[in-house]
Amino acid sequence: MKAINTFFQPIYILMISTSLIFSILLTGQDISTVEEIYDFEVDDIFHYDFSAEYGGGSGMISITNIEILDKYYSPNNDTLFYIRDIDYQEISAENPVWTFEYYIDTVYYIYLDSLINSGNIDSVYTNINLYNGRIINYMEDITYDHTWKLKFVKGCGLALEYFYDENYFSEGSNELVYYNKGGEEWGTPIIVSTNGKSNKYLKITVFPNPANNRLNFNFQNPNCSYEVELRNLYGQLVKQEKNIQSPYFEMNVADLKAGVYFYRIGEKDRIVQQERVVIR
């Protein structure tokens, strides 16, 4: 498997008067918070390269391309949500042919003001050759038979997760190899094949937005069965319609309070689209 290159660079202060070098001790203020690490914006792009080898000759390689579609906070601003567009491909010893997945998901982060990894960080540093000099929070746990390394990067999330376990003859890593944040690029893109991506989902039209009394859905594909959910900012289900087989569907929202809601559209037990809608 591909060798994993890690970089550890302590920060030092040169004491000129005594010509002695001392390591800077970490303080809580040096370690980034959860919100600082996962500070993404709409249209941010991240590419990950995963590889692993396991005992018995098994292993897997995968590529993940992520694009941030939407960002929002819970009403009390204690939870941060991201809607993401995922392109994924995988190959393994058991299935030596590339397989592909294309979908949209939602992830969330809590305890935004807390220190990343609960403050369990060994060093905080920057390197002009890594992530354009962004702040890196590094943690490692090494014993005689296992190694675990994490690298959190400000504004880029978890950029490296590496493991090695001698007992199970396993080694692997998931590593950020490229990002584009508002035009700021780092690394080399590793693109998931777009062959067959048109089957990911036909862009479903939902209108009007903002909506008053009716919310219209144009699925553009009469051969599928859809499910529509409408949830409020607290994640509570306020409307639901199952087994929609018509290419057009109209939802009555006249009875809902004005505000921001999120619709989610499912097809064949997977989420194919979810976005924000305003009802007034």
Sequence and secondary structure as in RCSB ss.txt:
>XXXX:A:sequence
MKAINTFFQPIYILMISTSLIFSILLTGQDISTVEEIYDFEVDDIFHYDFSAEYGGGSGMISITNIEILDKYYSP
NNDTLFYIRDIDYQEISAENPVWTFEYYIDTVYYIYLDSLINSGNIDSVYTNINLYNGRIINYMEDITYDHTWKL
KFVKGCGLALEYFYDENYFSEGSNELVYYNKGGEEWGTPIIVSTNGKSNKYLKITVFPNPANNRLNFNFQNPNCS
YEVELRNLYGQLVKQEKNIQSPYFEMNVADLKAGVYFYRIGEKDRIVQQERVVIR
>XXXX:A:secstr
           EEEETTTTEEEE    TTTS BHHHHT   TT EEEEEEEEE GGG EEEEEEEEEEEEEEE T
TS EEEEEEEEEEEEEESSS S EEEEEEEEEEEE TTSBGGGG  SEEE  TTSGGG  EEEEEEE SSEEEEE
EEETTTEEEEEEEEETTTTEEEEEEEEEEEETTEEEE       TTGGGT    EEE SSBSSEEEEE S TTS 
EEEEEE TT  EEEEEEEE SSEEEEE TTS SEEEEEEEEETTEEEEEEEEEE 
